[in-house]
Amino acid sequence: MKRTMPRDTDTLLKRATYASTATALVLIGVKLAAWFMTGSLSVMASLVDSLMDGAASLINLLAVRYSLKSPDEDHQFGHGKAEALAGLGQACFIAGSAIFLLMHGAERLKHPQPLQAINLGLWVMVFAIGATLILLAFQGYVIKRTNSSAIRADALHYKTDLLTNTATIVALFFAGSGYPLLDPLGALAIACYILYSAWQIGQEAMRILMDRELPEETRQRICDIALAHGTVLGIHDLRTRQSGQTMHIQLHLDLDQELPLSEAHRVAKEVENAILAAFPLADLIIHQDPRNPSRYQRSPQCLNLPETPPG
């Protein structure tokens, strides 16, 4: 059984992608102006980061809209993995920007250049930090409500922006105080951190695309809910995965073989309702297996238990 996504969840996801794209465009504009006026490689590093943010946010916007489409004849499980594909695309964009910055940082170390209008650059970076904090606050709210992998990936590289913008401020300050080499060194440090962030985002996307099992605590909670029903003897063959907003769950219930079919169906329905109450957006499939209670031994835990023959 699958429950449809609430309309407010749909709206929140779309608003989060619009806010992310709009913020990226604003920051690109102000950082581009600051770079032209200061000539700072650290500001350029932050600008490139924002350019990648803009591209990634645009991909995110399109992917989230596609992932929210209802299942159709060709996609019976929905379109949720579009979010993970967007995350993988973001990782590629971010890694590319990091490599670009590493190359330019090394070049600037060999050929230092004087900076201009440093105060303007500092104010631009302070503005960028303020705008990013507002966006992250909204994204954090959306993630708590939706658990979206795409929004989580988007928020992760905006969190790196806080560090890159702070590093840019530090580099500009010291460059203006007579330490010009700190400008390219700051850019190189930012590039390394961006590359690390790209690895984190790509790794999370690959977990989803490869149908990795949900965290053990989530799976154990599913087991505990099922085993809490007094009629259930045990549970085995629990399988889980995440696709966009939908959590896919499959499990087998062990029930007394003497139960009438209608009673077994009622028990399975009650277990289903209890699990869906805890995980409202889950796509849940429950199979019932007959067991002899007098010969049945319940395992202390139900994760990854193989199916046993009736009897």
Secondary structure, DSSP 8 states (H G I E B T S, - for coil): -B----HHHHHHHHHHHHHHHHHHHHHHHHHHHHHHHH--HHHHHHHHHHHHHHHHHHHHHHHHHHHTS--BTTBTT-STHHHHHHHHHHHHHHHHHHHHHHHHHHHHHHS------HHHHHHHHHHHHHHHHHHHHHHHHHHHHH--HHHHHHHHHHHHHHHHHHHHHHHHHHHHTT-TTHHHHHHHHHHHHHHHHHHHHHHHHHHHHTT----HHHHHHHHHHHHTSTT--EEEEEEEEEETTEEEEEEEEEEETTS-HHHHHHHHHHHHHHHHHHSTTEEEEEEEEEE-GGG----S--TT-------
